[in-house]
Amino acid sequence: MSLSLRKKSAVAAAKAAGMDGLLVTHLPDVRYLCGFTGSNAALALAGGRAVLFTDGRYTAQAKAEAVGTRVVIAKKPAVAAACEWLDNAGVRRCGFDPAQTTVAALEGMRKAVSAKVRRSMFQATGPLVARLREVKDVEEIATMWKAARLGCRLFDGMLSYMQPGLTEIAVAAELEHAARLAGAEAMSFETIVASGERSSLPHGRATQAKLPRRGFVTLDFGVVVDGYASDMTRTVHMGKALPDEREVYDAVLEAQEAAVAKVAPGVTAGEVDEAARSVLRKARLDRYFRHSTGHGVGLEIHEGPRLAAKQTQALEQGMVVTIEPGVYMPGRFGVRIEDMVLVTATGGEVLTPSVKAWIEL
């Protein structure tokens, strides 16, 4: 989808919400609509016009990236300049995303417009642009495929690197160094390496703890390619496992694959969550599964939809979601397996096909 079509879709969504203008301040939303990647921006949309406001640091960059969008190098804060432009353009009902707007920011927006519209102009419309971003176009999917496959190659390389005695931080550093050399522009989030008892921590950031001679190691990481994030988790075992460790791993794998198989257009997020949760419930492990089954991913590592219990949002073709059930037994161990899955016309396509079968190192 072209940037011009994205802007038209955003304007149409705002119009459907009863707005005659839209103020976009969340940087991933700005990038999605006009291509600008700088750290300071506000995008004003009204009718068929779109204006990007930024500061002098980005004079050349904005004009190079925001093709098809008028660029204004503001002499005042970008958001204030955008609000002033919207007011002068005759906008009287301007939508904004309250999830990305603080109380202080809203007050600043109001102060930037004329007194006669100060209290009525800005209307919270919800995440209109974020909802558009949930469904990826062909180019976005191709980029996410590249990011996901790079993540797979990195994991495969780590299997020969990991050994007892290495610190979690050393493993994370090696993975991130390899990612950069392979072309990643950044990591999607702080790399998780959690070993031994620490594998029972769902978000066990890498520490100086050493990989055990016998025990689980969970790797949860992602890379950014051309602005789009990947996300995957694999859990391996160092040394010979105990029977209950293998049983838990097999249950998590079965739950993960059941949820992946459930992915299809029209299926609700809650139904995908239940597909994973029901397997763990049957294995009497559901009380150790303490988070949602997954989330959307794209320009941000966490986007809609949210795959959790009782979520009624239906999946749509073009969405990319994670499927990541886990079992976490405090003081003992934890297991999580995660894939990125593209919602296709007929089901789901796994974008991270690295081996998920039991691995002992």
N, C-alpha and C positions, 0 to 999 in steps of 0.2 A: 504494500500500500504506500502511495506517495505521501510526502509530508502535507501536501495541499489537501489530499483527501482526509488525512487525519485531523487537520484543523477544521475542515467542514463537518466531520463527524462530531467533534467537540462542540462546535457551534450549534449543531442540530440537537445534541443532547441537552445543552443549556436551554435552547428554545423550548424543548419538550418539558423542561422543568419550570417554564414560565419566565425565563430570563432573557434579556436582550443583550447581555454581555457576559463575559467570563474572564476572571482573573486567575491566572495559573502561576503559582509561586514555588511549588514543589519541583525541585530540579530534575528528577527523573521524568516528571510529566512535561516539563519544558523541553527536555531533550527529545522525548517521544513526538512532540508536536512540531518542533521546528529544527531539531538537529543540533542545537547549541549545547556544549558540554562544559561551559564555564561554571564557576562557583558562586556567581552573583547574577541573578536574572529574575525578571518578571515578564510574563507574556500576557498581553491584553488582546482579547478577541471581541469584536463587535461587528455584527453583520458579516460582510465579506472581507473585513480588514483584520490584520494581525500585526501587532507591533511588539518587538522584543526590546526590553529596556535592560541595559547593563551599564558597567562603568568603563572608564578609559583603559583599564588593563586589557580589555577584551576587544578593542576596536577592530583589529585585524581578524582575530579569531571569530568573532561574531559574524562579520560579513562573509567570511569563508564558509562557516558552518551553517548559518541560518539562511540558506538559499531560498528565495521566494518569500521571505518574511522581512518586513521593514525593520531596520535596526536603529535604535536611538541610544546614543551614549549620553546617559543622564548626568546632570550636574547636581542631582539630589539622589537620595536613596531610590533604587530601581523600583521598588514597590510603590513608593509615593508618586513617582513620575508616571507609572502605569495607571494608578488611580486617577490622577489628574487628567490624563489623556482620556480615560473612559468617561469621566464627567463631562469634559469638553466635547466628546463625541456624541453626547446626548443619551448615554446609557443611564437608565433609571432603576433597573433591576439587574444587578451584577452578581452572578453566582461565584462562590468560592468553596473550597474544600475545607470544612471545619477540622478535619483530622490533621491537616497540615498548617493550621493557622492558630497561633496562640491568642489569648485574650489581648495581650499587649499589641500584637501585630494587627488585630482587627481594629483596635482603637487608633493605631497609626493610619490604617487605611481610611477610616472615617475622617480623620483630621485632614487628610489630603484632598478631600472633595469639598464642594461648596456646602455652606450651612443648610441650605434648603433641602438637600438630599442626604445629609450626613447620617441620619438615623434609619433611613429606609432603603438606601441604595444597595447595600451588600446583604445578600441572602445566602445562607448556608444551603448548598444543594447536594452535599455528599460528594463522594469521590468519583465524579463523572469521568475524568480522564483515566484514573486508575482502572475503572471498569472497562474502558476501551482497551487498555493495555493488557487485560487478561487474555484476550484472544489474539494470538500472534499471526502475522502474515507470513508469506513464503520466505521472504528475506530474513525475518527474525528467526524463523525456525531453522534456517540454514546456519545462521550464526550460532544459535544455541546448540545445534548438533556439533559444531566444531568445538565449542567449549566443553560439552559433555564428553566427547571422544578424547579430548586432551586430558581431562580428568581421569579417564579410564587408563590411558597410557601411563600417567603418573602413578596410579595405584599399582599397576603391573610392575613398574620399576621398583617400587618400595618393597615388594615381596622379597627381592634378593638383597635388600639393604638392611632390613630389620633383623636384629639379633639381640639376645639377652644382654643386659648391661648398658645398652645405649639409652640415653635419656630421651624422654618424650620430646623435649625441646629440640634435641638433635634430629630426631625423626621429622618433626615439623619443619625445621630449617632446611633439611635435605629436600623435602617435598616442595617447599616453596621456592628454593633455589632452582630446582629442576623445572618448575612451572615457568619461572621467568625466562630461563634459557630456551624453553620451548615456545615462547611467544605470548604467554599470558601477560596482560597489562596490570593485573592485580589479582589478589586472592578475593574470593567472594565474601569471606568473613574470616575471623581469626581461626586458624586451623585447630581442630580438636584431635588430640592424641591422648587417649585415656587407657591406661594399662592396669592389669591386675585388679585390685579392689576398686581402683579409680574408674574402671570401665562401667561401674554402676552409676556414675554421674552422667546424666544425659548431655550436659554441656561441660565436659571435663577438659578445659583448656590445657594445653601442653605445659608440663612443669619439669623440674629437675628429677622427678621420679624415674627410676630405671625400668626398662622393660624386663618382665620377670622371666625366669627360666621356664615357668609353667603358669599359664594364665592367658586371659583374653587381652587383645589390644584392639581398640576401636579407633578407626580413622574416619573423620568426618570433615570434608573439605570441599572447596569449589574454586574455580578460576573464572576470571572475567576476560572475555574476548570481544572486542569491539563494543564494549559497554554492557554485554549480556552475561549473566552469571550462570554457572553450573553448580550442582550440589549433589554429592553422593556420599554414602557411608558404607564401609565394609568393616566387618569384625573378623579377625583371625585369631588363632590360638597358638601360643608359644608352647611347645612341648606336648606331651601326651595329656589328653583331656580326661576328666572324670566322666562317668556315664551321665550324671545329671547336667553337666555343662553341655554335652552333646545334645541331650534331649531339649534343653532350652533353645539352643541354636536352631535345631530342626523345627521347633515350634514357631520361632520368629520368622524363619525362612518361609514356612508354609503360610503364615499370616501375611507376609509381605507379598508373596506370589498370588494369594487369593485376592488381595486388594488390587494388585496390578491387573489381574484378569477381569475385575469388576469395572474398570475404567472404560467408559463409552459415552458418546453424546446422549444427553437426556437422563443419565444416571445422576442421582444427587450426591453431593459431597458426603452427606451423612451415610448413604448406602455404601460408599467406598470405605469409609471409616469402620462401619459395622462388619464389612467383609473381613478386615484384619482382626478386629476386636473379638469377633465370634470364635475365630480359631484359637486365640489365646484364652478365651473364656472356657472353651472345651478342654484345653490343657491345664486349666486352673492356674493360669498365669496372668490373667487380665488385671489383677490388682497391682501387678508390677509394671503395667503399661500406663504411664502417667502424663502423656501428652497426646496431641492430636496426631492423626495418621499422616498428614501432609499439608502442603501449601503450594500456591502458585509461585512461579519463579520467572524472572525476565530481566528487566533493567535493574530490578532490586531482588535481593535474595529471598525476601518474603513479600509476596504479592497475593492477591486473591486468585482463585477461591481458597477458602480454608476448609480442609478436609477433616472434619471433626464430628462428634456425635450430634445428631439432631440438626445438622446444617442442611437446609432445604435447597440451596442453590444448585441448579442443574449444570453439569459439565457441558461444554460446547466444543465442537471441533476447532482445533487450533490452540486450545489451552495447553500449557505445559505445567504439570504438577509433580510434586515429589510424593513418593510412597515410602514411609519410613517408620514402621512400627518398631517397638523395642521393649525389652524386658530388663528391668533394673532392680537387682537384689542388693540392698545396702549392706556394705561390709563383706560382700562376696564377689559378685561380678555383674556385668551387664552385656547385653547383645543388642545391636541395632543394625539393620540393613536398609539401605535407602537407594532408590533409583529415581531418575527423572523420567517422566512418562508423558508423551505427546498424545493428546486426544485426537484420534483420527476419525474418519467418517464411519468406521465400523468397530472401533475399539480403542485400544491403547498401544502405542509403540514405545518400547523402552529405549531411551537415548543413551543409557549408561550400561552397556551389556558386559561389563567386567564380570568375571566369575563370581558367583555367590555360593557355590558349593563349599562344603567344609574344607578349611585350609588349616593344616598344622605346620608350623615352621620349626 
